[in-house]
């Protein structure tokens, strides 16, 4: 048996109200390309352990863009 279709009422909870949170405007892969490039090049050349300052700089940039990292 199937259940009857559910009708949506105007003002239902299907659309979220505007949020007061700072939401990222970009995908995380596209945010902070400058620090991402420096971080990635450093890791390839020197290994992750030697690149803590670039990794942290990239995280700071991502947080400024609204990402929770």
mmCIF file of the N, C-alpha and C atoms, coordinates in Angstrom:
data_MODEL
# 
_entry.id   MODEL 
# 
loop_
_atom_site.group_PDB 
_atom_site.id 
_atom_site.type_symbol 
_atom_site.label_atom_id 
_atom_site.label_alt_id 
_atom_site.label_comp_id 
_atom_site.label_asym_id 
_atom_site.label_entity_id 
_atom_site.label_seq_id 
_atom_site.pdbx_PDB_ins_code 
_atom_site.Cartn_x 
_atom_site.Cartn_y 
_atom_site.Cartn_z 
_atom_site.occupancy 
_atom_site.B_iso_or_equiv 
_atom_site.pdbx_formal_charge 
_atom_site.auth_seq_id 
_atom_site.auth_comp_id 
_atom_site.auth_asym_id 
_atom_site.auth_atom_id 
_atom_site.pdbx_PDB_model_num 
ATOM 1   N N  . UNK A 1 1  ? 0.834  -1.190 0.000  1.00 0.00 ? 1  UNK A N  1 
ATOM 2   C CA . UNK A 1 1  ? 0.000  0.000  0.000  1.00 0.00 ? 1  UNK A CA 1 
ATOM 3   C C  . UNK A 1 1  ? 0.876  1.249  0.000  1.00 0.00 ? 1  UNK A C  1 
ATOM 4   N N  . UNK A 1 2  ? 0.395  2.283  -0.602 1.00 0.00 ? 2  UNK A N  1 
ATOM 5   C CA . UNK A 1 2  ? 1.141  3.538  -0.573 1.00 0.00 ? 2  UNK A CA 1 
ATOM 6   C C  . UNK A 1 2  ? 0.353  4.567  0.208  1.00 0.00 ? 2  UNK A C  1 
ATOM 7   N N  . UNK A 1 3  ? 1.074  5.469  0.810  1.00 0.00 ? 3  UNK A N  1 
ATOM 8   C CA . UNK A 1 3  ? 0.414  6.503  1.591  1.00 0.00 ? 3  UNK A CA 1 
ATOM 9   C C  . UNK A 1 3  ? -0.003 7.645  0.676  1.00 0.00 ? 3  UNK A C  1 
ATOM 10  N N  . UNK A 1 4  ? -1.021 8.403  1.055  1.00 0.00 ? 4  UNK A N  1 
ATOM 11  C CA . UNK A 1 4  ? -1.480 9.513  0.216  1.00 0.00 ? 4  UNK A CA 1 
ATOM 12  C C  . UNK A 1 4  ? -0.403 10.591 0.129  1.00 0.00 ? 4  UNK A C  1 
ATOM 13  N N  . UNK A 1 5  ? -0.359 11.332 -0.956 1.00 0.00 ? 5  UNK A N  1 
ATOM 14  C CA . UNK A 1 5  ? 0.648  12.393 -1.090 1.00 0.00 ? 5  UNK A CA 1 
ATOM 15  C C  . UNK A 1 5  ? 0.468  13.457 -0.011 1.00 0.00 ? 5  UNK A C  1 
ATOM 16  N N  . UNK A 1 6  ? 1.569  13.955 0.453  1.00 0.00 ? 6  UNK A N  1 
ATOM 17  C CA . UNK A 1 6  ? 1.553  14.994 1.486  1.00 0.00 ? 6  UNK A CA 1 
ATOM 18  C C  . UNK A 1 6  ? 1.565  16.346 0.799  1.00 0.00 ? 6  UNK A C  1 
ATOM 19  N N  . UNK A 1 7  ? 0.619  17.197 1.151  1.00 0.00 ? 7  UNK A N  1 
ATOM 20  C CA . UNK A 1 7  ? 0.566  18.525 0.570  1.00 0.00 ? 7  UNK A CA 1 
ATOM 21  C C  . UNK A 1 7  ? 1.358  19.492 1.445  1.00 0.00 ? 7  UNK A C  1 
ATOM 22  N N  . UNK A 1 8  ? 2.104  20.358 0.804  1.00 0.00 ? 8  UNK A N  1 
ATOM 23  C CA . UNK A 1 8  ? 2.894  21.357 1.512  1.00 0.00 ? 8  UNK A CA 1 
ATOM 24  C C  . UNK A 1 8  ? 2.036  22.591 1.738  1.00 0.00 ? 8  UNK A C  1 
ATOM 25  N N  . UNK A 1 9  ? 2.052  23.092 2.924  1.00 0.00 ? 9  UNK A N  1 
ATOM 26  C CA . UNK A 1 9  ? 1.326  24.324 3.232  1.00 0.00 ? 9  UNK A CA 1 
ATOM 27  C C  . UNK A 1 9  ? 2.259  25.510 3.042  1.00 0.00 ? 9  UNK A C  1 
ATOM 28  N N  . UNK A 1 10 ? 1.676  26.623 2.723  1.00 0.00 ? 10 UNK A N  1 
ATOM 29  C CA . UNK A 1 10 ? 2.465  27.835 2.573  1.00 0.00 ? 10 UNK A CA 1 
ATOM 30  C C  . UNK A 1 10 ? 3.128  28.159 3.903  1.00 0.00 ? 10 UNK A C  1 
ATOM 31  N N  . UNK A 1 11 ? 4.419  28.497 3.853  1.00 0.00 ? 11 UNK A N  1 
ATOM 32  C CA . UNK A 1 11 ? 5.143  28.823 5.078  1.00 0.00 ? 11 UNK A CA 1 
ATOM 33  C C  . UNK A 1 11 ? 5.609  27.590 5.820  1.00 0.00 ? 11 UNK A C  1 
ATOM 34  N N  . UNK A 1 12 ? 5.642  26.445 5.143  1.00 0.00 ? 12 UNK A N  1 
ATOM 35  C CA . UNK A 1 12 ? 6.082  25.218 5.804  1.00 0.00 ? 12 UNK A CA 1 
ATOM 36  C C  . UNK A 1 12 ? 7.595  25.244 6.013  1.00 0.00 ? 12 UNK A C  1 
ATOM 37  N N  . UNK A 1 13 ? 8.074  24.232 6.674  1.00 0.00 ? 13 UNK A N  1 
ATOM 38  C CA . UNK A 1 13 ? 9.485  24.182 7.046  1.00 0.00 ? 13 UNK A CA 1 
ATOM 39  C C  . UNK A 1 13 ? 10.376 23.678 5.916  1.00 0.00 ? 13 UNK A C  1 
ATOM 40  N N  . UNK A 1 14 ? 9.902  23.664 4.691  1.00 0.00 ? 14 UNK A N  1 
ATOM 41  C CA . UNK A 1 14 ? 10.721 23.159 3.601  1.00 0.00 ? 14 UNK A CA 1 
ATOM 42  C C  . UNK A 1 14 ? 11.809 24.150 3.202  1.00 0.00 ? 14 UNK A C  1 
ATOM 43  N N  . UNK A 1 15 ? 11.604 25.412 3.440  1.00 0.00 ? 15 UNK A N  1 
ATOM 44  C CA . UNK A 1 15 ? 12.641 26.392 3.157  1.00 0.00 ? 15 UNK A CA 1 
ATOM 45  C C  . UNK A 1 15 ? 13.139 26.963 4.473  1.00 0.00 ? 15 UNK A C  1 
ATOM 46  N N  . UNK A 1 16 ? 14.445 26.999 4.604  1.00 0.00 ? 16 UNK A N  1 
ATOM 47  C CA . UNK A 1 16 ? 15.032 27.496 5.844  1.00 0.00 ? 16 UNK A CA 1 
ATOM 48  C C  . UNK A 1 16 ? 14.996 29.014 5.852  1.00 0.00 ? 16 UNK A C  1 
ATOM 49  N N  . UNK A 1 17 ? 14.769 29.606 6.997  1.00 0.00 ? 17 UNK A N  1 
ATOM 50  C CA . UNK A 1 17 ? 14.820 31.057 7.080  1.00 0.00 ? 17 UNK A CA 1 
ATOM 51  C C  . UNK A 1 17 ? 16.255 31.539 6.898  1.00 0.00 ? 17 UNK A C  1 
ATOM 52  N N  . UNK A 1 18 ? 16.433 32.774 6.521  1.00 0.00 ? 18 UNK A N  1 
ATOM 53  C CA . UNK A 1 18 ? 17.796 33.288 6.367  1.00 0.00 ? 18 UNK A CA 1 
ATOM 54  C C  . UNK A 1 18 ? 18.579 33.110 7.666  1.00 0.00 ? 18 UNK A C  1 
ATOM 55  N N  . UNK A 1 19 ? 19.770 32.623 7.522  1.00 0.00 ? 19 UNK A N  1 
ATOM 56  C CA . UNK A 1 19 ? 20.599 32.330 8.687  1.00 0.00 ? 19 UNK A CA 1 
ATOM 57  C C  . UNK A 1 19 ? 21.441 33.538 9.060  1.00 0.00 ? 19 UNK A C  1 
ATOM 58  N N  . UNK A 1 20 ? 21.722 33.670 10.343 1.00 0.00 ? 20 UNK A N  1 
ATOM 59  C CA . UNK A 1 20 ? 22.595 34.743 10.794 1.00 0.00 ? 20 UNK A CA 1 
ATOM 60  C C  . UNK A 1 20 ? 24.050 34.284 10.799 1.00 0.00 ? 20 UNK A C  1 
ATOM 61  N N  . UNK A 1 21 ? 24.285 32.974 10.554 1.00 0.00 ? 21 UNK A N  1 
ATOM 62  C CA . UNK A 1 21 ? 25.647 32.456 10.507 1.00 0.00 ? 21 UNK A CA 1 
ATOM 63  C C  . UNK A 1 21 ? 26.364 33.007 9.284  1.00 0.00 ? 21 UNK A C  1 
ATOM 64  N N  . UNK A 1 22 ? 27.676 33.042 9.364  1.00 0.00 ? 22 UNK A N  1 
ATOM 65  C CA . UNK A 1 22 ? 28.471 33.394 8.209  1.00 0.00 ? 22 UNK A CA 1 
ATOM 66  C C  . UNK A 1 22 ? 28.701 32.106 7.433  1.00 0.00 ? 22 UNK A C  1 
ATOM 67  N N  . UNK A 1 23 ? 28.029 31.978 6.301  1.00 0.00 ? 23 UNK A N  1 
ATOM 68  C CA . UNK A 1 23 ? 28.168 30.772 5.491  1.00 0.00 ? 23 UNK A CA 1 
ATOM 69  C C  . UNK A 1 23 ? 29.160 31.049 4.381  1.00 0.00 ? 23 UNK A C  1 
ATOM 70  N N  . UNK A 1 24 ? 29.963 30.036 4.045  1.00 0.00 ? 24 UNK A N  1 
ATOM 71  C CA . UNK A 1 24 ? 30.926 30.212 2.955  1.00 0.00 ? 24 UNK A CA 1 
ATOM 72  C C  . UNK A 1 24 ? 30.214 30.534 1.647  1.00 0.00 ? 24 UNK A C  1 
ATOM 73  N N  . UNK A 1 25 ? 30.813 31.415 0.878  1.00 0.00 ? 25 UNK A N  1 
ATOM 74  C CA . UNK A 1 25 ? 30.235 31.796 -0.401 1.00 0.00 ? 25 UNK A CA 1 
ATOM 75  C C  . UNK A 1 25 ? 30.815 30.964 -1.537 1.00 0.00 ? 25 UNK A C  1 
ATOM 76  N N  . UNK A 1 26 ? 31.888 30.210 -1.242 1.00 0.00 ? 26 UNK A N  1 
ATOM 77  C CA . UNK A 1 26 ? 32.556 29.384 -2.238 1.00 0.00 ? 26 UNK A CA 1 
ATOM 78  C C  . UNK A 1 26 ? 32.648 27.964 -1.717 1.00 0.00 ? 26 UNK A C  1 
ATOM 79  N N  . UNK A 1 27 ? 32.998 27.047 -2.603 1.00 0.00 ? 27 UNK A N  1 
ATOM 80  C CA . UNK A 1 27 ? 33.323 25.694 -2.180 1.00 0.00 ? 27 UNK A CA 1 
ATOM 81  C C  . UNK A 1 27 ? 34.715 25.743 -1.558 1.00 0.00 ? 27 UNK A C  1 
ATOM 82  N N  . UNK A 1 28 ? 34.977 24.829 -0.624 1.00 0.00 ? 28 UNK A N  1 
ATOM 83  C CA . UNK A 1 28 ? 36.254 24.861 0.080  1.00 0.00 ? 28 UNK A CA 1 
ATOM 84  C C  . UNK A 1 28 ? 37.426 24.648 -0.879 1.00 0.00 ? 28 UNK A C  1 
ATOM 85  N N  . UNK A 1 29 ? 37.206 23.906 -1.951 1.00 0.00 ? 29 UNK A N  1 
ATOM 86  C CA . UNK A 1 29 ? 38.290 23.654 -2.903 1.00 0.00 ? 29 UNK A CA 1 
ATOM 87  C C  . UNK A 1 29 ? 38.703 24.912 -3.658 1.00 0.00 ? 29 UNK A C  1 
ATOM 88  N N  . UNK A 1 30 ? 37.814 25.903 -3.721 1.00 0.00 ? 30 UNK A N  1 
ATOM 89  C CA . UNK A 1 30 ? 38.077 27.115 -4.502 1.00 0.00 ? 30 UNK A CA 1 
ATOM 90  C C  . UNK A 1 30 ? 38.476 28.311 -3.636 1.00 0.00 ? 30 UNK A C  1 
ATOM 91  N N  . UNK A 1 31 ? 38.393 28.140 -2.323 1.00 0.00 ? 31 UNK A N  1 
ATOM 92  C CA . UNK A 1 31 ? 38.717 29.240 -1.414 1.00 0.00 ? 31 UNK A CA 1 
ATOM 93  C C  . UNK A 1 31 ? 40.222 29.295 -1.173 1.00 0.00 ? 31 UNK A C  1 
ATOM 94  N N  . UNK A 1 32 ? 40.742 30.457 -1.000 1.00 0.00 ? 32 UNK A N  1 
ATOM 95  C CA . UNK A 1 32 ? 42.142 30.692 -0.608 1.00 0.00 ? 32 UNK A CA 1 
ATOM 96  C C  . UNK A 1 32 ? 43.156 30.018 -1.534 1.00 0.00 ? 32 UNK A C  1 
ATOM 97  N N  . UNK A 1 33 ? 43.106 30.279 -2.826 1.00 0.00 ? 33 UNK A N  1 
ATOM 98  C CA . UNK A 1 33 ? 44.029 29.605 -3.747 1.00 0.00 ? 33 UNK A CA 1 
ATOM 99  C C  . UNK A 1 33 ? 45.499 29.926 -3.492 1.00 0.00 ? 33 UNK A C  1 
ATOM 100 N N  . UNK A 1 34 ? 45.784 31.132 -2.990 1.00 0.00 ? 34 UNK A N  1 
ATOM 101 C CA . UNK A 1 34 ? 47.181 31.506 -2.761 1.00 0.00 ? 34 UNK A CA 1 
ATOM 102 C C  . UNK A 1 34 ? 47.792 30.661 -1.643 1.00 0.00 ? 34 UNK A C  1 
ATOM 103 N N  . UNK A 1 35 ? 47.123 30.600 -0.504 1.00 0.00 ? 35 UNK A N  1 
ATOM 104 C CA . UNK A 1 35 ? 47.682 29.826 0.618  1.00 0.00 ? 35 UNK A CA 1 
ATOM 105 C C  . UNK A 1 35 ? 47.623 28.331 0.325  1.00 0.00 ? 35 UNK A C  1 
ATOM 106 N N  . UNK A 1 36 ? 46.630 27.904 -0.441 1.00 0.00 ? 36 UNK A N  1 
ATOM 107 C CA . UNK A 1 36 ? 46.540 26.487 -0.808 1.00 0.00 ? 36 UNK A CA 1 
ATOM 108 C C  . UNK A 1 36 ? 47.741 26.082 -1.650 1.00 0.00 ? 36 UNK A C  1 
ATOM 109 N N  . UNK A 1 37 ? 48.104 26.918 -2.609 1.00 0.00 ? 37 UNK A N  1 
ATOM 110 C CA . UNK A 1 37 ? 49.240 26.617 -3.488 1.00 0.00 ? 37 UNK A CA 1 
ATOM 111 C C  . UNK A 1 37 ? 50.539 26.549 -2.691 1.00 0.00 ? 37 UNK A C  1 
ATOM 112 N N  . UNK A 1 38 ? 50.759 27.532 -1.826 1.00 0.00 ? 38 UNK A N  1 
ATOM 113 C CA . UNK A 1 38 ? 51.973 27.533 -1.003 1.00 0.00 ? 38 UNK A CA 1 
ATOM 114 C C  . UNK A 1 38 ? 52.027 26.309 -0.093 1.00 0.00 ? 38 UNK A C  1 
ATOM 115 N N  . UNK A 1 39 ? 50.901 25.985 0.525  1.00 0.00 ? 39 UNK A N  1 
ATOM 116 C CA . UNK A 1 39 ? 50.822 24.817 1.410  1.00 0.00 ? 39 UNK A CA 1 
ATOM 117 C C  . UNK A 1 39 ? 51.131 23.541 0.638  1.00 0.00 ? 39 UNK A C  1 
ATOM 118 N N  . UNK A 1 40 ? 50.490 23.366 -0.511 1.00 0.00 ? 40 UNK A N  1 
ATOM 119 C CA . UNK A 1 40 ? 50.663 22.141 -1.288 1.00 0.00 ? 40 UNK A CA 1 
ATOM 120 C C  . UNK A 1 40 ? 52.087 21.984 -1.810 1.00 0.00 ? 40 UNK A C  1 
ATOM 121 N N  . UNK A 1 41 ? 52.677 23.074 -2.316 1.00 0.00 ? 41 UNK A N  1 
ATOM 122 C CA . UNK A 1 41 ? 54.051 23.011 -2.813 1.00 0.00 ? 41 UNK A CA 1 
ATOM 123 C C  . UNK A 1 41 ? 55.024 22.667 -1.692 1.00 0.00 ? 41 UNK A C  1 
ATOM 124 N N  . UNK A 1 42 ? 54.823 23.253 -0.534 1.00 0.00 ? 42 UNK A N  1 
ATOM 125 C CA . UNK A 1 42 ? 55.687 22.981 0.609  1.00 0.00 ? 42 UNK A CA 1 
ATOM 126 C C  . UNK A 1 42 ? 55.600 21.505 1.015  1.00 0.00 ? 42 UNK A C  1 
ATOM 127 N N  . UNK A 1 43 ? 54.377 20.979 1.081  1.00 0.00 ? 43 UNK A N  1 
ATOM 128 C CA . UNK A 1 43 ? 54.196 19.582 1.491  1.00 0.00 ? 43 UNK A CA 1 
ATOM 129 C C  . UNK A 1 43 ? 54.855 18.638 0.493  1.00 0.00 ? 43 UNK A C  1 
ATOM 130 N N  . UNK A 1 44 ? 54.729 18.913 -0.802 1.00 0.00 ? 44 UNK A N  1 
ATOM 131 C CA . UNK A 1 44 ? 55.334 18.057 -1.824 1.00 0.00 ? 44 UNK A CA 1 
ATOM 132 C C  . UNK A 1 44 ? 56.854 18.086 -1.710 1.00 0.00 ? 44 UNK A C  1 
ATOM 133 N N  . UNK A 1 45 ? 57.427 19.262 -1.490 1.00 0.00 ? 45 UNK A N  1 
ATOM 134 C CA . UNK A 1 45 ? 58.881 19.400 -1.468 1.00 0.00 ? 45 UNK A CA 1 
ATOM 135 C C  . UNK A 1 45 ? 59.516 19.001 -0.143 1.00 0.00 ? 45 UNK A C  1 
ATOM 136 N N  . UNK A 1 46 ? 58.838 19.279 0.982  1.00 0.00 ? 46 UNK A N  1 
ATOM 137 C CA . UNK A 1 46 ? 59.478 19.133 2.289  1.00 0.00 ? 46 UNK A CA 1 
ATOM 138 C C  . UNK A 1 46 ? 58.770 18.181 3.244  1.00 0.00 ? 46 UNK A C  1 
ATOM 139 N N  . UNK A 1 47 ? 57.569 17.760 2.915  1.00 0.00 ? 47 UNK A N  1 
ATOM 140 C CA . UNK A 1 47 ? 56.796 16.905 3.812  1.00 0.00 ? 47 UNK A CA 1 
ATOM 141 C C  . UNK A 1 47 ? 55.921 17.734 4.738  1.00 0.00 ? 47 UNK A C  1 
ATOM 142 N N  . UNK A 1 48 ? 54.859 17.112 5.217  1.00 0.00 ? 48 UNK A N  1 
ATOM 143 C CA . UNK A 1 48 ? 53.858 17.816 6.016  1.00 0.00 ? 48 UNK A CA 1 
ATOM 144 C C  . UNK A 1 48 ? 54.426 18.400 7.303  1.00 0.00 ? 48 UNK A C  1 
ATOM 145 N N  . UNK A 1 49 ? 55.339 17.676 7.955  1.00 0.00 ? 49 UNK A N  1 
ATOM 146 C CA . UNK A 1 49 ? 55.875 18.136 9.242  1.00 0.00 ? 49 UNK A CA 1 
ATOM 147 C C  . UNK A 1 49 ? 56.625 19.463 9.128  1.00 0.00 ? 49 UNK A C  1 
ATOM 148 N N  . UNK A 1 50 ? 57.223 19.730 7.977  1.00 0.00 ? 50 UNK A N  1 
ATOM 149 C CA . UNK A 1 50 ? 58.014 20.943 7.802  1.00 0.00 ? 50 UNK A CA 1 
ATOM 150 C C  . UNK A 1 50 ? 57.177 22.145 7.359  1.00 0.00 ? 50 UNK A C  1 
ATOM 151 N N  . UNK A 1 51 ? 55.881 21.934 7.163  1.00 0.00 ? 51 UNK A N  1 
ATOM 152 C CA . UNK A 1 51 ? 55.053 22.991 6.570  1.00 0.00 ? 51 UNK A CA 1 
ATOM 153 C C  . UNK A 1 51 ? 53.945 23.480 7.483  1.00 0.00 ? 51 UNK A C  1 
ATOM 154 N N  . UNK A 1 52 ? 54.125 23.360 8.776  1.00 0.00 ? 52 UNK A N  1 
ATOM 155 C CA . UNK A 1 52 ? 53.080 23.731 9.732  1.00 0.00 ? 52 UNK A CA 1 
ATOM 156 C C  . UNK A 1 52 ? 52.632 25.184 9.565  1.00 0.00 ? 52 UNK A C  1 
ATOM 157 N N  . UNK A 1 53 ? 53.566 26.100 9.294  1.00 0.00 ? 53 UNK A N  1 
ATOM 158 C CA . UNK A 1 53 ? 53.164 27.510 9.179  1.00 0.00 ? 53 UNK A CA 1 
ATOM 159 C C  . UNK A 1 53 ? 52.279 27.746 7.965  1.00 0.00 ? 53 UNK A C  1 
ATOM 160 N N  . UNK A 1 54 ? 52.518 27.040 6.847  1.00 0.00 ? 54 UNK A N  1 
ATOM 161 C CA . UNK A 1 54 ? 51.687 27.211 5.654  1.00 0.00 ? 54 UNK A CA 1 
ATOM 162 C C  . UNK A 1 54 ? 50.333 26.536 5.833  1.00 0.00 ? 54 UNK A C  1 
ATOM 163 N N  . UNK A 1 55 ? 50.339 25.392 6.507  1.00 0.00 ? 55 UNK A N  1 
ATOM 164 C CA . UNK A 1 55 ? 49.082 24.697 6.786  1.00 0.00 ? 55 UNK A CA 1 
ATOM 165 C C  . UNK A 1 55 ? 48.195 25.568 7.673  1.00 0.00 ? 55 UNK A C  1 
ATOM 166 N N  . UNK A 1 56 ? 48.788 26.149 8.707  1.00 0.00 ? 56 UNK A N  1 
ATOM 167 C CA . UNK A 1 56 ? 48.024 27.012 9.621  1.00 0.00 ? 56 UNK A CA 1 
ATOM 168 C C  . UNK A 1 56 ? 47.551 28.278 8.909  1.00 0.00 ? 56 UNK A C  1 
ATOM 169 N N  . UNK A 1 57 ? 48.389 28.850 8.046  1.00 0.00 ? 57 UNK A N  1 
ATOM 170 C CA . UNK A 1 57 ? 47.992 30.045 7.297  1.00 0.00 ? 57 UNK A CA 1 
ATOM 171 C C  . UNK A 1 57 ? 46.787 29.740 6.403  1.00 0.00 ? 57 UNK A C  1 
ATOM 172 N N  . UNK A 1 58 ? 46.772 28.563 5.804  1.00 0.00 ? 58 UNK A N  1 
ATOM 173 C CA . UNK A 1 58 ? 45.650 28.177 4.943  1.00 0.00 ? 58 UNK A CA 1 
ATOM 174 C C  . UNK A 1 58 ? 44.381 27.984 5.783  1.00 0.00 ? 58 UNK A C  1 
ATOM 175 N N  . UNK A 1 59 ? 44.512 27.377 6.953  1.00 0.00 ? 59 UNK A N  1 
ATOM 176 C CA . UNK A 1 59 ? 43.353 27.197 7.843  1.00 0.00 ? 59 UNK A CA 1 
ATOM 177 C C  . UNK A 1 59 ? 42.789 28.553 8.274  1.00 0.00 ? 59 UNK A C  1 
ATOM 178 N N  . UNK A 1 60 ? 43.660 29.490 8.594  1.00 0.00 ? 60 UNK A N  1 
ATOM 179 C CA . UNK A 1 60 ? 43.216 30.831 8.999  1.00 0.00 ? 60 UNK A CA 1 
ATOM 180 C C  . UNK A 1 60 ? 42.439 31.489 7.857  1.00 0.00 ? 60 UNK A C  1 
ATOM 181 N N  . UNK A 1 61 ? 42.954 31.350 6.653  1.00 0.00 ? 61 UNK A N  1 
ATOM 182 C CA . UNK A 1 61 ? 42.285 31.920 5.483  1.00 0.00 ? 61 UNK A CA 1 
ATOM 183 C C  . UNK A 1 61 ? 40.907 31.273 5.287  1.00 0.00 ? 61 UNK A C  1 
ATOM 184 N N  . UNK A 1 62 ? 40.852 29.951 5.404  1.00 0.00 ? 62 UNK A N  1 
ATOM 185 C CA . UNK A 1 62 ? 39.575 29.248 5.234  1.00 0.00 ? 62 UNK A CA 1 
ATOM 186 C C  . UNK A 1 62 ? 38.563 29.672 6.288  1.00 0.00 ? 62 UNK A C  1 
ATOM 187 N N  . UNK A 1 63 ? 39.016 29.837 7.525  1.00 0.00 ? 63 UNK A N  1 
ATOM 188 C CA . UNK A 1 63 ? 38.109 30.291 8.586  1.00 0.00 ? 63 UNK A CA 1 
ATOM 189 C C  . UNK A 1 63 ? 37.592 31.691 8.293  1.00 0.00 ? 63 UNK A C  1 
ATOM 190 N N  . UNK A 1 64 ? 38.452 32.546 7.748  1.00 0.00 ? 64 UNK A N  1 
ATOM 191 C CA . UNK A 1 64 ? 38.027 33.902 7.397  1.00 0.00 ? 64 UNK A CA 1 
ATOM 192 C C  . UNK A 1 64 ? 36.972 33.880 6.286  1.00 0.00 ? 64 UNK A C  1 
ATOM 193 N N  . UNK A 1 65 ? 36.986 32.825 5.458  1.00 0.00 ? 65 UNK A N  1 
ATOM 194 C CA . UNK A 1 65 ? 35.996 32.663 4.389  1.00 0.00 ? 65 UNK A CA 1 
ATOM 195 C C  . UNK A 1 65 ? 34.704 32.024 4.892  1.00 0.00 ? 65 UNK A C  1 
ATOM 196 N N  . UNK A 1 66 ? 34.680 31.624 6.175  1.00 0.00 ? 66 UNK A N  1 
ATOM 197 C CA . UNK A 1 66 ? 33.470 31.071 6.749  1.00 0.00 ? 66 UNK A CA 1 
ATOM 198 C C  . UNK A 1 66 ? 33.457 29.562 6.932  1.00 0.00 ? 66 UNK A C  1 
ATOM 199 N N  . UNK A 1 67 ? 34.577 28.892 6.648  1.00 0.00 ? 67 UNK A N  1 
ATOM 200 C CA . UNK A 1 67 ? 34.647 27.445 6.811  1.00 0.00 ? 67 UNK A CA 1 
ATOM 201 C C  . UNK A 1 67 ? 35.031 27.101 8.241  1.00 0.00 ? 67 UNK A C  1 
ATOM 202 N N  . UNK A 1 68 ? 34.519 25.981 8.724  1.00 0.00 ? 68 UNK A N  1 
ATOM 203 C CA . UNK A 1 68 ? 34.813 25.526 10.077 1.00 0.00 ? 68 UNK A CA 1 
ATOM 204 C C  . UNK A 1 68 ? 35.870 24.422 9.993  1.00 0.00 ? 68 UNK A C  1 
ATOM 205 N N  . UNK A 1 69 ? 37.143 24.824 9.986  1.00 0.00 ? 69 UNK A N  1 
ATOM 206 C CA . UNK A 1 69 ? 38.253 23.860 9.916  1.00 0.00 ? 69 UNK A CA 1 
ATOM 207 C C  . UNK A 1 69 ? 39.141 23.969 11.124 1.00 0.00 ? 69 UNK A C  1 
# 
